[in-house]
Structures are given as structure tokens and as C-alpha cells.
Amino acid sequence: MQNRWSFVLGILLGIGLLAGPLHGGDTRKVTKMVKPTYPVLAFQQRVEGTVKLQAVIATTGNVSNVIVVSGPVLLQAAAVECVKQWQYEPARDTTLVPVSIDFKLDR
């Protein structure tokens, strides 16, 4: 039941964000990037993959929200937590920036 509500909330949030004053055309540079921590369970189960996200960047350059688009479920929370710590250059408008986080195990 909780997953269903998370999904519904994500859809509603996504619709609200797309209807808001966001601009995705401008490229904003990352000024501080934090690497993700590999989740223990995903590591134990040898889960690899790419998590695709949409980061909402405030005018100050802070990441105000992160929306998961796709990727292995066991890696999503770690991807979101690392991107929340990123910092972008300031801009005049709030922007929606696509982000991909790759998780790959050492061979």
C-alpha cells in the first residue's frame, strides 16, 4: 500500500513540477558533486545499473527536490541521497535537470 501512495505522490509531484515555472533548456553546471554510496543489499545481491533522475535546482543552486525516473529499485534511494547533496551554479530561474547515476561493481 505504501508503494502505491509513493507512486501516486511521485506522479502528482511530477505533474505539479512540470506545470510550475521550471525551465529545462538551460544547462546548469555542477559546482559540488557527491558520489553515491553503494547500498549494502544491492552490493550483496550484485545489483548494477543506472538510476535516471530529474533534479529540481533552485535559483540558489541548491537541489530542492529529486524525482526518480527509472532504475533498479535497490539503487534509487542512494542515487537520490547523493544528488540532494549536489550544488549547481546559481541562475535566475528554477530548473529541472536530468541526472544519471551509474552503479557498477568492481570486477
Backbone atoms as SQL, in Angstrom:
CREATE TABLE atoms (id INTEGER PRIMARY KEY, chain TEXT, resi INTEGER, resn TEXT, atom TEXT, x REAL, y REAL, z REAL);
INSERT INTO atoms VALUES
  (1, 'A', 1, 'MET', 'N', 0.821, -1.196, 0.000),
  (2, 'A', 1, 'MET', 'CA', 0.000, 0.000, 0.000),
  (3, 'A', 1, 'MET', 'C', 0.865, 1.260, 0.000),
  (4, 'A', 2, 'GLN', 'N', 1.950, 1.232, 0.781),
  (5, 'A', 2, 'GLN', 'CA', 2.819, 2.396, 0.850),
  (6, 'A', 2, 'GLN', 'C', 3.465, 2.681, -0.509),
  (7, 'A', 3, 'ASN', 'N', 3.842, 1.630, -1.244),
  (8, 'A', 3, 'ASN', 'CA', 4.436, 1.824, -2.556),
  (9, 'A', 3, 'ASN', 'C', 3.469, 2.492, -3.518),
  (10, 'A', 4, 'ARG', 'N', 2.183, 2.120, -3.407),
  (11, 'A', 4, 'ARG', 'CA', 1.178, 2.723, -4.278),
  (12, 'A', 4, 'ARG', 'C', 1.071, 4.216, -3.991),
  (13, 'A', 5, 'TRP', 'N', 1.065, 4.594, -2.713),
  (14, 'A', 5, 'TRP', 'CA', 0.967, 6.004, -2.358),
  (15, 'A', 5, 'TRP', 'C', 2.216, 6.764, -2.777),
  (16, 'A', 6, 'SER', 'N', 3.379, 6.131, -2.665),
  (17, 'A', 6, 'SER', 'CA', 4.616, 6.765, -3.116),
  (18, 'A', 6, 'SER', 'C', 4.558, 7.018, -4.611),
  (19, 'A', 7, 'PHE', 'N', 4.038, 6.036, -5.352),
  (20, 'A', 7, 'PHE', 'CA', 3.908, 6.176, -6.792),
  (21, 'A', 7, 'PHE', 'C', 2.952, 7.315, -7.143),
  (22, 'A', 8, 'VAL', 'N', 1.787, 7.338, -6.493),
  (23, 'A', 8, 'VAL', 'CA', 0.792, 8.385, -6.750),
  (24, 'A', 8, 'VAL', 'C', 1.360, 9.754, -6.396),
  (25, 'A', 9, 'LEU', 'N', 2.035, 9.853, -5.256),
  (26, 'A', 9, 'LEU', 'CA', 2.635, 11.121, -4.844),
  (27, 'A', 9, 'LEU', 'C', 3.686, 11.565, -5.855),
  (28, 'A', 10, 'GLY', 'N', 4.491, 10.625, -6.340),
  (29, 'A', 10, 'GLY', 'CA', 5.504, 10.946, -7.342),
  (30, 'A', 10, 'GLY', 'C', 4.896, 11.477, -8.618),
  (31, 'A', 11, 'ILE', 'N', 3.802, 10.848, -9.063),
  (32, 'A', 11, 'ILE', 'CA', 3.123, 11.303, -10.280),
  (33, 'A', 11, 'ILE', 'C', 2.559, 12.703, -10.077),
  (34, 'A', 12, 'LEU', 'N', 1.878, 12.910, -8.947),
  (35, 'A', 12, 'LEU', 'CA', 1.302, 14.232, -8.680),
  (36, 'A', 12, 'LEU', 'C', 2.374, 15.295, -8.560),
  (37, 'A', 13, 'LEU', 'N', 3.465, 14.951, -7.880),
  (38, 'A', 13, 'LEU', 'CA', 4.565, 15.897, -7.735),
  (39, 'A', 13, 'LEU', 'C', 5.167, 16.214, -9.094),
  (40, 'A', 14, 'GLY', 'N', 5.338, 15.186, -9.908),
  (41, 'A', 14, 'GLY', 'CA', 5.886, 15.384, -11.244),
  (42, 'A', 14, 'GLY', 'C', 5.001, 16.272, -12.092),
  (43, 'A', 15, 'ILE', 'N', 3.689, 16.065, -12.018),
  (44, 'A', 15, 'ILE', 'CA', 2.757, 16.894, -12.773),
  (45, 'A', 15, 'ILE', 'C', 2.825, 18.333, -12.271),
  (46, 'A', 16, 'GLY', 'N', 2.871, 18.494, -10.957),
  (47, 'A', 16, 'GLY', 'CA', 2.951, 19.836, -10.383),
  (48, 'A', 16, 'GLY', 'C', 4.238, 20.539, -10.775),
  (49, 'A', 17, 'LEU', 'N', 5.324, 19.806, -10.805),
  (50, 'A', 17, 'LEU', 'CA', 6.597, 20.412, -11.178),
  (51, 'A', 17, 'LEU', 'C', 6.616, 20.806, -12.644),
  (52, 'A', 18, 'LEU', 'N', 6.046, 19.971, -13.495),
  (53, 'A', 18, 'LEU', 'CA', 6.035, 20.299, -14.913),
  (54, 'A', 18, 'LEU', 'C', 5.147, 21.499, -15.199),
  (55, 'A', 19, 'ALA', 'N', 4.130, 21.689, -14.381),
  (56, 'A', 19, 'ALA', 'CA', 3.229, 22.818, -14.589),
  (57, 'A', 19, 'ALA', 'C', 3.796, 24.106, -13.995),
  (58, 'A', 20, 'GLY', 'N', 4.802, 23.995, -13.153),
  (59, 'A', 20, 'GLY', 'CA', 5.387, 25.153, -12.478),
  (60, 'A', 20, 'GLY', 'C', 6.368, 25.900, -13.365),
  (61, 'A', 21, 'PRO', 'N', 7.078, 26.875, -12.783),
  (62, 'A', 21, 'PRO', 'CA', 7.965, 27.739, -13.557),
  (63, 'A', 21, 'PRO', 'C', 9.351, 27.143, -13.774),
  (64, 'A', 22, 'LEU', 'N', 9.414, 25.888, -14.203),
  (65, 'A', 22, 'LEU', 'CA', 10.701, 25.244, -14.398),
  (66, 'A', 22, 'LEU', 'C', 11.125, 25.341, -15.856),
  (67, 'A', 23, 'HIS', 'N', 12.403, 25.490, -16.039),
  (68, 'A', 23, 'HIS', 'CA', 12.954, 25.549, -17.384),
  (69, 'A', 23, 'HIS', 'C', 14.032, 24.488, -17.491),
  (70, 'A', 24, 'GLY', 'N', 13.928, 23.631, -18.496),
  (71, 'A', 24, 'GLY', 'CA', 14.913, 22.581, -18.651),
  (72, 'A', 24, 'GLY', 'C', 15.899, 22.844, -19.777),
  (73, 'A', 25, 'GLY', 'N', 15.714, 23.917, -20.519),
  (74, 'A', 25, 'GLY', 'CA', 16.562, 24.180, -21.666),
  (75, 'A', 25, 'GLY', 'C', 17.953, 24.664, -21.294),
  (76, 'A', 26, 'ASP', 'N', 18.074, 25.400, -20.220),
  (77, 'A', 26, 'ASP', 'CA', 19.367, 25.921, -19.813),
  (78, 'A', 26, 'ASP', 'C', 20.161, 24.845, -19.100),
  (79, 'A', 27, 'THR', 'N', 21.440, 24.757, -19.439),
  (80, 'A', 27, 'THR', 'CA', 22.300, 23.800, -18.768),
  (81, 'A', 27, 'THR', 'C', 22.969, 24.496, -17.593),
  (82, 'A', 28, 'ARG', 'N', 22.827, 23.883, -16.435),
  (83, 'A', 28, 'ARG', 'CA', 23.475, 24.436, -15.248),
  (84, 'A', 28, 'ARG', 'C', 24.616, 23.529, -14.863),
  (85, 'A', 29, 'LYS', 'N', 25.746, 24.128, -14.541),
  (86, 'A', 29, 'LYS', 'CA', 26.935, 23.353, -14.202),
  (87, 'A', 29, 'LYS', 'C', 26.927, 22.972, -12.736),
  (88, 'A', 30, 'VAL', 'N', 27.377, 21.765, -12.484),
  (89, 'A', 30, 'VAL', 'CA', 27.523, 21.277, -11.110),
  (90, 'A', 30, 'VAL', 'C', 28.784, 21.884, -10.529),
  (91, 'A', 31, 'THR', 'N', 28.684, 22.481, -9.345),
  (92, 'A', 31, 'THR', 'CA', 29.855, 23.036, -8.674),
  (93, 'A', 31, 'THR', 'C', 30.328, 22.153, -7.532),
  (94, 'A', 32, 'LYS', 'N', 29.450, 21.266, -7.040),
  (95, 'A', 32, 'LYS', 'CA', 29.813, 20.312, -5.987),
  (96, 'A', 32, 'LYS', 'C', 29.071, 19.015, -6.277),
  (97, 'A', 33, 'MET', 'N', 29.833, 17.943, -6.436),
  (98, 'A', 33, 'MET', 'CA', 29.239, 16.646, -6.738),
  (99, 'A', 33, 'MET', 'C', 29.663, 15.640, -5.668),
  (100, 'A', 34, 'VAL', 'N', 28.691, 14.920, -5.138),
  (101, 'A', 34, 'VAL', 'CA', 28.937, 13.881, -4.138),
  (102, 'A', 34, 'VAL', 'C', 28.703, 12.537, -4.801),
  (103, 'A', 35, 'LYS', 'N', 29.636, 11.605, -4.616),
  (104, 'A', 35, 'LYS', 'CA', 29.474, 10.262, -5.179),
  (105, 'A', 35, 'LYS', 'C', 28.522, 9.447, -4.319),
  (106, 'A', 36, 'PRO', 'N', 27.738, 8.580, -4.948),
  (107, 'A', 36, 'PRO', 'CA', 26.794, 7.757, -4.176),
  (108, 'A', 36, 'PRO', 'C', 27.511, 6.655, -3.401),
  (109, 'A', 37, 'THR', 'N', 26.904, 6.257, -2.308),
  (110, 'A', 37, 'THR', 'CA', 27.370, 5.117, -1.534),
  (111, 'A', 37, 'THR', 'C', 26.600, 3.900, -2.022),
  (112, 'A', 38, 'TYR', 'N', 27.326, 2.831, -2.327),
  (113, 'A', 38, 'TYR', 'CA', 26.678, 1.620, -2.824),
  (114, 'A', 38, 'TYR', 'C', 25.860, 1.002, -1.695),
  (115, 'A', 39, 'PRO', 'N', 24.558, 0.808, -1.864),
  (116, 'A', 39, 'PRO', 'CA', 23.743, 0.186, -0.815),
  (117, 'A', 39, 'PRO', 'C', 24.226, -1.242, -0.524),
  (118, 'A', 40, 'VAL', 'N', 24.276, -1.594, 0.742),
  (119, 'A', 40, 'VAL', 'CA', 24.791, -2.899, 1.162),
  (120, 'A', 40, 'VAL', 'C', 24.011, -4.037, 0.507),
  (121, 'A', 41, 'LEU', 'N', 22.700, -3.979, 0.549),
  (122, 'A', 41, 'LEU', 'CA', 21.883, -5.055, -0.020),
  (123, 'A', 41, 'LEU', 'C', 22.110, -5.180, -1.533),
  (124, 'A', 42, 'ALA', 'N', 22.190, -4.058, -2.214),
  (125, 'A', 42, 'ALA', 'CA', 22.444, -4.086, -3.658),
  (126, 'A', 42, 'ALA', 'C', 23.828, -4.672, -3.939),
  (127, 'A', 43, 'PHE', 'N', 24.800, -4.329, -3.110),
  (128, 'A', 43, 'PHE', 'CA', 26.147, -4.877, -3.260),
  (129, 'A', 43, 'PHE', 'C', 26.135, -6.386, -3.052),
  (130, 'A', 44, 'GLN', 'N', 25.456, -6.826, -2.000),
  (131, 'A', 44, 'GLN', 'CA', 25.390, -8.259, -1.702),
  (132, 'A', 44, 'GLN', 'C', 24.690, -9.035, -2.810),
  (133, 'A', 45, 'GLN', 'N', 23.685, -8.431, -3.411),
  (134, 'A', 45, 'GLN', 'CA', 22.936, -9.099, -4.478),
  (135, 'A', 45, 'GLN', 'C', 23.523, -8.833, -5.869),
  (136, 'A', 46, 'ARG', 'N', 24.645, -8.103, -5.900),
  (137, 'A', 46, 'ARG', 'CA', 25.361, -7.808, -7.150),
  (138, 'A', 46, 'ARG', 'C', 24.494, -7.034, -8.145),
  (139, 'A', 47, 'VAL', 'N', 23.706, -6.102, -7.632),
  (140, 'A', 47, 'VAL', 'CA', 22.829, -5.283, -8.479),
  (141, 'A', 47, 'VAL', 'C', 23.639, -4.121, -9.050),
  (142, 'A', 48, 'GLU', 'N', 23.572, -3.956, -10.354),
  (143, 'A', 48, 'GLU', 'CA', 24.221, -2.848, -11.044),
  (144, 'A', 48, 'GLU', 'C', 23.173, -2.150, -11.902),
  (145, 'A', 49, 'GLY', 'N', 23.500, -0.956, -12.352),
  (146, 'A', 49, 'GLY', 'CA', 22.595, -0.282, -13.270),
  (147, 'A', 49, 'GLY', 'C', 22.684, 1.219, -13.169),
  (148, 'A', 50, 'THR', 'N', 21.851, 1.858, -13.950),
  (149, 'A', 50, 'THR', 'CA', 21.794, 3.314, -13.988),
  (150, 'A', 50, 'THR', 'C', 20.460, 3.777, -13.436),
  (151, 'A', 51, 'VAL', 'N', 20.523, 4.749, -12.538),
  (152, 'A', 51, 'VAL', 'CA', 19.317, 5.374, -11.996),
  (153, 'A', 51, 'VAL', 'C', 19.178, 6.722, -12.685),
  (154, 'A', 52, 'LYS', 'N', 18.052, 6.917, -13.355),
  (155, 'A', 52, 'LYS', 'CA', 17.781, 8.191, -14.027),
  (156, 'A', 52, 'LYS', 'C', 16.868, 9.021, -13.129),
  (157, 'A', 53, 'LEU', 'N', 17.246, 10.280, -12.971),
  (158, 'A', 53, 'LEU', 'CA', 16.555, 11.189, -12.061),
  (159, 'A', 53, 'LEU', 'C', 16.271, 12.512, -12.756),
  (160, 'A', 54, 'GLN', 'N', 15.381, 13.283, -12.157),
  (161, 'A', 54, 'GLN', 'CA', 15.162, 14.678, -12.512),
  (162, 'A', 54, 'GLN', 'C', 15.428, 15.473, -11.239),
  (163, 'A', 55, 'ALA', 'N', 16.389, 16.372, -11.280),
  (164, 'A', 55, 'ALA', 'CA', 16.721, 17.193, -10.115),
  (165, 'A', 55, 'ALA', 'C', 16.133, 18.585, -10.302),
  (166, 'A', 56, 'VAL', 'N', 15.419, 19.045, -9.296),
  (167, 'A', 56, 'VAL', 'CA', 14.870, 20.397, -9.311),
  (168, 'A', 56, 'VAL', 'C', 15.907, 21.293, -8.633),
  (169, 'A', 57, 'ILE', 'N', 16.445, 22.243, -9.397),
  (170, 'A', 57, 'ILE', 'CA', 17.505, 23.111, -8.910),
  (171, 'A', 57, 'ILE', 'C', 16.932, 24.501, -8.653),
  (172, 'A', 58, 'ALA', 'N', 17.048, 24.956, -7.412),
  (173, 'A', 58, 'ALA', 'CA', 16.561, 26.285, -7.031),
  (174, 'A', 58, 'ALA', 'C', 17.469, 27.366, -7.625),
  (175, 'A', 59, 'THR', 'N', 17.017, 28.589, -7.570),
  (176, 'A', 59, 'THR', 'CA', 17.804, 29.700, -8.113),
  (177, 'A', 59, 'THR', 'C', 19.155, 29.833, -7.419),
  (178, 'A', 60, 'THR', 'N', 19.230, 29.410, -6.163),
  (179, 'A', 60, 'THR', 'CA', 20.482, 29.487, -5.400),
  (180, 'A', 60, 'THR', 'C', 21.495, 28.432, -5.824),
  (181, 'A', 61, 'GLY', 'N', 21.030, 27.410, -6.545),
  (182, 'A', 61, 'GLY', 'CA', 21.907, 26.319, -6.943),
  (183, 'A', 61, 'GLY', 'C', 21.729, 25.075, -6.089),
  (184, 'A', 62, 'ASN', 'N', 20.919, 25.174, -5.034),
  (185, 'A', 62, 'ASN', 'CA', 20.647, 24.014, -4.193),
  (186, 'A', 62, 'ASN', 'C', 19.652, 23.084, -4.881),
  (187, 'A', 63, 'VAL', 'N', 19.812, 21.795, -4.638),
  (188, 'A', 63, 'VAL', 'CA', 18.867, 20.812, -5.155),
  (189, 'A', 63, 'VAL', 'C', 17.678, 20.800, -4.205),
  (190, 'A', 64, 'SER', 'N', 16.526, 21.216, -4.690),
  (191, 'A', 64, 'SER', 'CA', 15.357, 21.311, -3.821),
  (192, 'A', 64, 'SER', 'C', 14.500, 20.054, -3.838),
  (193, 'A', 65, 'ASN', 'N', 14.630, 19.241, -4.896),
  (194, 'A', 65, 'ASN', 'CA', 13.863, 18.003, -4.974),
  (195, 'A', 65, 'ASN', 'C', 14.506, 17.096, -6.016),
  (196, 'A', 66, 'VAL', 'N', 14.314, 15.795, -5.834),
  (197, 'A', 66, 'VAL', 'CA', 14.819, 14.812, -6.793),
  (198, 'A', 66, 'VAL', 'C', 13.704, 13.815, -7.074),
  (199, 'A', 67, 'ILE', 'N', 13.441, 13.572, -8.350),
  (200, 'A', 67, 'ILE', 'CA', 12.388, 12.657, -8.776),
  (201, 'A', 67, 'ILE', 'C', 13.033, 11.486, -9.502),
  (202, 'A', 68, 'VAL', 'N', 12.717, 10.269, -9.082),
  (203, 'A', 68, 'VAL', 'CA', 13.241, 9.081, -9.743),
  (204, 'A', 68, 'VAL', 'C', 12.440, 8.836, -11.014),
  (205, 'A', 69, 'VAL', 'N', 13.148, 8.660, -12.120),
  (206, 'A', 69, 'VAL', 'CA', 12.524, 8.367, -13.399),
  (207, 'A', 69, 'VAL', 'C', 12.563, 6.864, -13.661),
  (208, 'A', 70, 'SER', 'N', 13.735, 6.255, -13.455),
  (209, 'A', 70, 'SER', 'CA', 13.879, 4.819, -13.677),
  (210, 'A', 70, 'SER', 'C', 15.162, 4.317, -13.036),
  (211, 'A', 71, 'GLY', 'N', 15.275, 2.995, -12.987),
  (212, 'A', 71, 'GLY', 'CA', 16.488, 2.376, -12.465),
  (213, 'A', 71, 'GLY', 'C', 16.167, 1.300, -11.451),
  (214, 'A', 72, 'PRO', 'N', 17.170, 0.479, -11.115),
  (215, 'A', 72, 'PRO', 'CA', 16.964, -0.588, -10.142),
  (216, 'A', 72, 'PRO', 'C', 16.507, -0.037, -8.787),
  (217, 'A', 73, 'VAL', 'N', 15.466, -0.624, -8.253),
  (218, 'A', 73, 'VAL', 'CA', 14.862, -0.141, -7.006),
  (219, 'A', 73, 'VAL', 'C', 15.881, -0.104, -5.859),
  (220, 'A', 74, 'LEU', 'N', 16.741, -1.089, -5.786),
  (221, 'A', 74, 'LEU', 'CA', 17.709, -1.146, -4.683),
  (222, 'A', 74, 'LEU', 'C', 18.754, -0.039, -4.754),
  (223, 'A', 75, 'LEU', 'N', 18.860, 0.641, -5.870),
  (224, 'A', 75, 'LEU', 'CA', 19.857, 1.700, -6.041),
  (225, 'A', 75, 'LEU', 'C', 19.256, 3.106, -5.998),
  (226, 'A', 76, 'GLN', 'N', 17.942, 3.203, -6.075),
  (227, 'A', 76, 'GLN', 'CA', 17.286, 4.504, -6.203),
  (228, 'A', 76, 'GLN', 'C', 17.512, 5.434, -5.014),
  (229, 'A', 77, 'ALA', 'N', 17.345, 4.948, -3.805),
  (230, 'A', 77, 'ALA', 'CA', 17.480, 5.813, -2.629),
  (231, 'A', 77, 'ALA', 'C', 18.893, 6.376, -2.513),
  (232, 'A', 78, 'ALA', 'N', 19.899, 5.564, -2.799),
  (233, 'A', 78, 'ALA', 'CA', 21.283, 6.036, -2.727),
  (234, 'A', 78, 'ALA', 'C', 21.545, 7.107, -3.776),
  (235, 'A', 79, 'ALA', 'N', 20.976, 6.933, -4.964),
  (236, 'A', 79, 'ALA', 'CA', 21.138, 7.929, -6.022),
  (237, 'A', 79, 'ALA', 'C', 20.487, 9.249, -5.624),
  (238, 'A', 80, 'VAL', 'N', 19.286, 9.178, -5.088),
  (239, 'A', 80, 'VAL', 'CA', 18.571, 10.384, -4.666),
  (240, 'A', 80, 'VAL', 'C', 19.349, 11.106, -3.555),
  (241, 'A', 81, 'GLU', 'N', 19.820, 10.365, -2.571),
  (242, 'A', 81, 'GLU', 'CA', 20.536, 10.980, -1.447),
  (243, 'A', 81, 'GLU', 'C', 21.823, 11.670, -1.894),
  (244, 'A', 82, 'CYS', 'N', 22.536, 11.093, -2.843),
  (245, 'A', 82, 'CYS', 'CA', 23.773, 11.750, -3.280),
  (246, 'A', 82, 'CYS', 'C', 23.463, 13.016, -4.078),
  (247, 'A', 83, 'VAL', 'N', 22.460, 12.970, -4.946),
  (248, 'A', 83, 'VAL', 'CA', 22.139, 14.146, -5.765),
  (249, 'A', 83, 'VAL', 'C', 21.593, 15.287, -4.907),
  (250, 'A', 84, 'LYS', 'N', 20.900, 14.977, -3.828),
  (251, 'A', 84, 'LYS', 'CA', 20.405, 16.017, -2.922),
  (252, 'A', 84, 'LYS', 'C', 21.544, 16.848, -2.339),
  (253, 'A', 85, 'GLN', 'N', 22.740, 16.286, -2.310),
  (254, 'A', 85, 'GLN', 'CA', 23.900, 16.985, -1.750),
  (255, 'A', 85, 'GLN', 'C', 24.671, 17.790, -2.799),
  (256, 'A', 86, 'TRP', 'N', 24.296, 17.657, -4.052),
  (257, 'A', 86, 'TRP', 'CA', 24.986, 18.385, -5.104),
  (258, 'A', 86, 'TRP', 'C', 24.663, 19.868, -5.028),
  (259, 'A', 87, 'GLN', 'N', 25.538, 20.665, -5.615),
  (260, 'A', 87, 'GLN', 'CA', 25.336, 22.108, -5.695),
  (261, 'A', 87, 'GLN', 'C', 25.563, 22.520, -7.148),
  (262, 'A', 88, 'TYR', 'N', 24.705, 23.384, -7.643),
  (263, 'A', 88, 'TYR', 'CA', 24.813, 23.892, -9.005),
  (264, 'A', 88, 'TYR', 'C', 25.094, 25.381, -8.963),
  (265, 'A', 89, 'GLU', 'N', 25.516, 25.920, -10.086),
  (266, 'A', 89, 'GLU', 'CA', 25.731, 27.359, -10.155),
  (267, 'A', 89, 'GLU', 'C', 24.372, 28.063, -10.050),
  (268, 'A', 90, 'PRO', 'N', 24.341, 29.229, -9.428),
  (269, 'A', 90, 'PRO', 'CA', 23.075, 29.977, -9.302),
  (270, 'A', 90, 'PRO', 'C', 22.548, 30.384, -10.686),
  (271, 'A', 91, 'ALA', 'N', 21.242, 30.594, -10.758),
  (272, 'A', 91, 'ALA', 'CA', 20.611, 31.021, -12.005),
  (273, 'A', 91, 'ALA', 'C', 19.390, 31.871, -11.682),
  (274, 'A', 92, 'ARG', 'N', 18.852, 32.470, -12.679),
  (275, 'A', 92, 'ARG', 'CA', 17.693, 33.348, -12.494),
  (276, 'A', 92, 'ARG', 'C', 16.418, 32.576, -12.206),
  (277, 'A', 93, 'ASP', 'N', 16.300, 31.368, -12.790),
  (278, 'A', 93, 'ASP', 'CA', 15.089, 30.572, -12.653),
  (279, 'A', 93, 'ASP', 'C', 15.381, 29.214, -12.028),
  (280, 'A', 94, 'THR', 'N', 14.344, 28.615, -11.483),
  (281, 'A', 94, 'THR', 'CA', 14.408, 27.225, -11.038),
  (282, 'A', 94, 'THR', 'C', 14.449, 26.358, -12.289),
  (283, 'A', 95, 'THR', 'N', 15.268, 25.314, -12.264),
  (284, 'A', 95, 'THR', 'CA', 15.391, 24.461, -13.444),
  (285, 'A', 95, 'THR', 'C', 15.231, 22.990, -13.092),
  (286, 'A', 96, 'LEU', 'N', 14.861, 22.226, -14.078),
  (287, 'A', 96, 'LEU', 'CA', 14.733, 20.780, -13.962),
  (288, 'A', 96, 'LEU', 'C', 15.869, 20.179, -14.783),
  (289, 'A', 97, 'VAL', 'N', 16.753, 19.439, -14.103),
  (290, 'A', 97, 'VAL', 'CA', 17.956, 18.918, -14.745),
  (291, 'A', 97, 'VAL', 'C', 17.929, 17.392, -14.728),
  (292, 'A', 98, 'PRO', 'N', 18.096, 16.748, -15.887),
  (293, 'A', 98, 'PRO', 'CA', 18.193, 15.288, -15.894),
  (294, 'A', 98, 'PRO', 'C', 19.548, 14.849, -15.350),
  (295, 'A', 99, 'VAL', 'N', 19.531, 13.800, -14.539),
  (296, 'A', 99, 'VAL', 'CA', 20.760, 13.271, -13.939),
  (297, 'A', 99, 'VAL', 'C', 20.730, 11.754, -14.055),
  (298, 'A', 100, 'SER', 'N', 21.862, 11.164, -14.408),
  (299, 'A', 100, 'SER', 'CA', 22.009, 9.712, -14.427),
  (300, 'A', 100, 'SER', 'C', 23.140, 9.320, -13.486),
  (301, 'A', 101, 'ILE', 'N', 22.859, 8.373, -12.607),
  (302, 'A', 101, 'ILE', 'CA', 23.861, 7.866, -11.671),
  (303, 'A', 101, 'ILE', 'C', 24.114, 6.400, -12.013),
  (304, 'A', 102, 'ASP', 'N', 25.358, 6.087, -12.347),
  (305, 'A', 102, 'ASP', 'CA', 25.730, 4.723, -12.702),
  (306, 'A', 102, 'ASP', 'C', 26.309, 4.001, -11.487),
  (307, 'A', 103, 'PHE', 'N', 25.805, 2.818, -11.249),
  (308, 'A', 103, 'PHE', 'CA', 26.322, 1.940, -10.192),
  (309, 'A', 103, 'PHE', 'C', 26.940, 0.724, -10.879),
  (310, 'A', 104, 'LYS', 'N', 28.232, 0.539, -10.672),
  (311, 'A', 104, 'LYS', 'CA', 28.923, -0.579, -11.292),
  (312, 'A', 104, 'LYS', 'C', 29.855, -1.202, -10.257),
  (313, 'A', 105, 'LEU', 'N', 29.761, -2.502, -10.134),
  (314, 'A', 105, 'LEU', 'CA', 30.603, -3.238, -9.194),
  (315, 'A', 105, 'LEU', 'C', 31.977, -3.487, -9.813),
  (316, 'A', 106, 'ASP', 'N', 33.001, -3.476, -8.972),
  (317, 'A', 106, 'ASP', 'CA', 34.338, -3.819, -9.446),
  (318, 'A', 106, 'ASP', 'C', 34.387, -5.286, -9.813),
  (319, 'A', 107, 'ARG', 'N', 35.071, -5.592, -10.844),
  (320, 'A', 107, 'ARG', 'CA', 35.164, -6.994, -11.308),
  (321, 'A', 107, 'ARG', 'C', 36.449, -7.601, -10.842);
